[in-house]
């Protein structure tokens, strides 16, 4: 089975007046993380690691900070897109390991909760998610949160073309419904809603 490794990095400065969200978990703290979205430094790094592992670009490719649609958006939206790219490429997550570098708040007391939150968002077991914490000693970064993430993916043995077909299956189903509605199942009504004269297939030669 083929394996892929991805690496992600992100950093955000602390900012007063915004909630602190890390790993999809709301954390009690006087300051949150500044960012165009919710500033979830851990989910951003995980998203980049997943996208990088399948050569799908980075978080900015899909969600540019210049786009007002992502102002204040939950980072779980970004993570979901990365997971879709991984599935389309025919891979699954084996495990994720991360290091959070920040002076405050203390991560060790909530590491278990963070692990469970991230695992739930990724659809994996908590034992497949590593959460470690370090302080930025001597780096003069006491007002910054940094996340480093590595991810290991395993091939499902599905060709990428098949994975892509699965990813667009819902779209194809919708097209089928429209086509059937126009030519198959509503012969008595035109595409514009006007009644048309029904015909008997036995009259065809």
C-alpha positions, 0 to 999 in steps of 0.5 A: 500500500502506498503511503504519503506524508504531509507537513503543515505549519501555521501561526497567529498572534493573540488578540483581545476581544475574540474567542480562543478556538484551538483544534475546534475546541473553545478555550477559556482565555482572555485573548483569542487568535487573530485571523481572517477566519476563527484563527484556529492555528491547529486546524489550519496546520492540519488542513495544510498537512492534509492538502500537502500530502496529496499535492492539492495546494494549501489552505490559501488556494481554497480559502484566500484571506481576501475573500470576505466569505471566510471572514470569521468562518469556522476552520472545520469548513477548511478541514472538511475540504482537505478531507474531501481532497484526501478521499478523492485522491484515494487515501485515508489518515493513519495518524496525525502528530502535532506540536503547539508552541505558545506561552499561554494558555497551558495545553497539557491540562486540555490535551485530552480534550483537544485530541478528542475534538480533532479526532472527531473532526477527522473521523479517526480515533483519539489514539491516532491524534498526537497533541504536544505542547512547547513554550517559546523559550528565548524566541520572543514569541509570547504573544504568538501561537504556532502549530506544527503538524505531520500526517501519515496517509495510506492508500486505499488502493483506489485509482485517483480517477475512481476517487474523483468519480465518487467525489462528483457522484452527487453532482451526477445524481442531480443531473440525472434527476434533471434529465429524467424530469425533462425527457423521461418522467414528465412527458406531459409537461415541457421544460418551461412548464407548458403542457404538451401533447402526449405521444404513443411510442407505438406510433413510431416507425 
